[in-house]
Amino acid sequence: MKTFCLLLFAAPLFAGEWADETLASLTLEEKVGQLFVVSACPTRGEDHWEDWDQLIDEYHVGGLLIKQGTKEALQAMIDKLQKRSPLPLLVAADAEWGLGMTSIGFDPFPKNMTLGAIEDLALIQKMGYLVGTQCRSVGVHLNLAPVVDVNNNPDNPIIHMRSFGEDPTEVATRGEAFMEGLHEAGVMACAKHFPGHGDTTVDSHISLPTISGDSSRLELIELAPFQYLSDAGIDAVMTGHLLTPAIDPKMPSSLSSRCIDLLRNGMNFQGLIITDALNMKGVADDFSPEEIAVKAHTAGNDLLLYGSHIAENVDAIIRTLLPKAYGAILNEYKMGRLPIGELDKTVLRILEAKEKIALTTIEFDPAECREMKRKLFQAAATLLGDAELREPIAYLGFGSSGSDLLAEQLGAAIFDPEAVDNYKTVVVGIHNIQPRKERYNISPETEAMVKKLSEKTDVIVCLFGTPYALRYFEGQKAILIGYEDNPDAESAVLEILKGDLKPQGHLPLLKTGSL
């Protein structure tokens, strides 16, 4: 694949020796401020704007993480803060499946597990480009994506559908395609969550997960996509709040100098290293805000992220956590316990990234995004077995909370369990599949019903959710996986059932995976 570099980005605001000259002009206080990335929420009131005035004036914060808001509100806030700040602010967003992930008015693209079923990497690259245009349209420079965790635990509550799948190579190549698309749009990409958040049943927002396995296994599975993307020129890597004994048996990865050394020197990664949100309980339950900030900084992270979209949490970050974190790091340097030379290297790396960004915005095309979303679901829909419809047909739906396209368009009778012998095909739609719930929200009664029907007639099961739900439909002769519960996924499955679309997707799970 062709790899684009930041130097090909749309006209940068700065050129030449700007980063070096700016570093030389900064006070110690301003240098420390450049380390921080803090939530900015356009939907908040006037007091939030006043808080951000203080972040810029008193703490010299160098970056912001956009949360919530419409396109117009995001544009207005970013523009106002950029004008308010003496130095350009690095603007980040969580846009794994587009700005619709955290903001209003952007039609969300498919999640990574859906993309993992797509053979044509050019489609993923084009999606990355369109996500990049969404980012550029409001002034975002750094997309905290792609997630390149290998989801090798089917009960993972937080990664799951955010992963491209179980195969490290498939995860890596899809991550690269998405990155290239972002680069074409002039947006930086960030691989996360190093060294790999896939093999856990714990959400690091809530507690500290442990990633087991020896160093050989980590190298083959968890670390492989990060090494691949480091070699391909990824701009940033996010460290996760993960206890990985094979690397560091005592310290979470985000606070571990061993972990950062592995990434920076062992894997030769030269870009920005950014923490996952340091207010998450994966670290916040065990260390004080001051300890977290100093440990994260001295471990080798370039950027220290503090993020939330919940009002009281955002207030706590800005009014309590950030002042403590900033003050702790500043004090370490003032007391001479940390070398200024290392701080200068970190700040220079941040400024060099800012030197290459374009502060101009571009427009994105909502219609083009919607059409690409439709194509992606068509390319992802996966058929296991034979889905031939033989009339008369009946339809049976489970979990649908609104309109059910299959029920409306299939031309099938609504299923009557007492009349099963009258139907040659029963199409079963499984909706409202929830990875965080027990049995993914699929009841034993539903499983038993489908199994009983398949003993009497041909059954085609249509899954609109995680492919791990296959475990509850073993032995079925025909299963169509739409991957997500939305009209575009339903439409793709319907087209395959009617014979208007050839199934193109493949299962993003290994044959040895836990189904």
Stockholm file with secondary structure:
# STOCKHOLM 1.0

chainA/1-515         MKTFCLLLFAAPLFAGEWADETLASLTLEEKVGQLFVVSACPTRGEDHWEDWDQLIDEYHVGGLLIKQGTKEALQAMIDKLQKRSPLPLLVAADAEWGLGMTSIGFDPFPKNMTLGAIEDLALIQKMGYLVGTQCRSVGVHLNLAPVVDVNNNPDNPIIHMRSFGEDPTEVATRGEAFMEGLHEAGVMACAKHFPGHGDTTVDSHISLPTISGDSSRLELIELAPFQYLSDAGIDAVMTGHLLTPAIDPKMPSSLSSRCIDLLRNGMNFQGLIITDALNMKGVADDFSPEEIAVKAHTAGNDLLLYGSHIAENVDAIIRTLLPKAYGAILNEYKMGRLPIGELDKTVLRILEAKEKIALTTIEFDPAECREMKRKLFQAAATLLGDAELREPIAYLGFGSSGSDLLAEQLGAAIFDPEAVDNYKTVVVGIHNIQPRKERYNISPETEAMVKKLSEKTDVIVCLFGTPYALRYFEGQKAILIGYEDNPDAESAVLEILKGDLKPQGHLPLLKTGSL
#=GR chainA/1-515 SS CCCCCGGGSSCCSCCTTHHHHHHHHCCHHHHHHTTEEEEECTTSCHHHHHHHHHHHHTSCCCEEEECSCCHHHHHHHHHHHHHHSSSCCEEEECCTTCGGGTSSSCCCCCCHHHHTTCSCHHHHHHHHHHHHHHHHHHTCCEECCCBCCCCCCTTCSSSGGGSCCSCHHHHHHHHHHHHHHHHHTTCEEEEEEETCCCSCSSCTTTSCCBCCSCHHHHHHTTSHHHHHHHHHTCSEEEECCCBCTTTCSSSCGGGCHHHHHIIIIISCCCSEEEESCTTSHHHHTTSCHHHHHHHHHHHTCSBEEECCCSHHHHHHIIIIIHHHHHHHHHHHHHTTSSCHHHHHHHHHHHHHHHHHCCCCCCCCCHHHHHHHHHHHHHHHCEEEECCCCCSSEEEEEESCCSCCHHHHHSCCEECCGGGGGGCSEEEEEECCCCTTSGGGGCCHHHHHHHHHHHTTSEEEEEECSCGGGGGGGTTCSEEEECCSSSHHHHHHHHHHHHTSSCCCCCCSSCTTSCC
#=GC SS_cons         CCCCCGGGSSCCSCCTTHHHHHHHHCCHHHHHHTTEEEEECTTSCHHHHHHHHHHHHTSCCCEEEECSCCHHHHHHHHHHHHHHSSSCCEEEECCTTCGGGTSSSCCCCCCHHHHTTCSCHHHHHHHHHHHHHHHHHHTCCEECCCBCCCCCCTTCSSSGGGSCCSCHHHHHHHHHHHHHHHHHTTCEEEEEEETCCCSCSSCTTTSCCBCCSCHHHHHHTTSHHHHHHHHHTCSEEEECCCBCTTTCSSSCGGGCHHHHHIIIIISCCCSEEEESCTTSHHHHTTSCHHHHHHHHHHHTCSBEEECCCSHHHHHHIIIIIHHHHHHHHHHHHHTTSSCHHHHHHHHHHHHHHHHHCCCCCCCCCHHHHHHHHHHHHHHHCEEEECCCCCSSEEEEEESCCSCCHHHHHSCCEECCGGGGGGCSEEEEEECCCCTTSGGGGCCHHHHHHHHHHHTTSEEEEEECSCGGGGGGGTTCSEEEECCSSSHHHHHHHHHHHHTSSCCCCCCSSCTTSCC
//
